[in-house]
Amino acid sequence: MTMGFLQSFTYAEMAGMFSNKSGGASIYGATAWLRYSKVIAPLSV
C-alpha cells in the first residue's frame, strides 16, 4: 500500500510537469529522455 501511495505521487509529479502531453508514464518518460538521447526516448515507450 505504501509503494502504491508513493507511486501515485510520482505519477502526479510527472503529469504536472508534462501537462500538455497525454498517454501516461511511457510518454512522460520518452519526453524526459528526448533532451539526452533521441535513441533512448522511443525505447522508453
C-alpha positions as CSV (number, residue, x, y, z in Angstrom):
1,M,0.0,0.0,0.0
2,T,2.9,2.3,0.8
3,M,4.5,1.7,-2.6
4,G,1.3,2.4,-4.4
5,F,0.9,5.6,-2.4
6,L,4.4,6.8,-3.4
7,Q,4.0,5.8,-7.0
8,S,0.8,7.9,-7.2
9,F,2.7,10.9,-6.1
10,T,5.5,10.3,-8.6
11,Y,3.0,9.9,-11.4
12,A,1.2,13.1,-10.4
13,E,4.5,14.9,-10.4
14,M,5.2,13.8,-14.0
15,A,1.7,14.6,-15.1
16,G,2.1,18.1,-13.7
17,M,5.5,18.6,-15.5
18,F,4.1,17.4,-18.8
19,S,0.6,18.7,-18.7
20,N,0.5,19.2,-22.5
21,K,1.1,15.5,-23.2
22,S,-1.3,12.7,-22.8
23,G,-0.6,9.0,-22.8
24,G,0.7,8.1,-19.4
25,A,4.0,7.3,-17.9
26,S,5.6,5.9,-21.1
27,I,5.0,9.2,-22.9
28,Y,6.2,11.2,-20.0
29,G,9.4,9.1,-19.9
30,A,10.0,9.5,-23.6
31,T,9.6,13.2,-23.4
32,A,12.0,13.4,-20.5
33,W,14.7,11.3,-22.3
34,L,14.5,13.4,-25.6
35,R,17.0,16.0,-24.4
36,Y,19.6,13.4,-23.6
37,S,19.3,10.9,-26.5
38,K,16.8,10.6,-29.3
39,V,17.6,6.9,-29.5
40,I,16.7,6.1,-25.9
41,A,13.4,8.0,-26.0
42,P,11.5,5.5,-28.2
43,L,12.8,2.6,-26.1
44,S,11.3,4.0,-23.0
45,V,7.8,3.9,-24.6
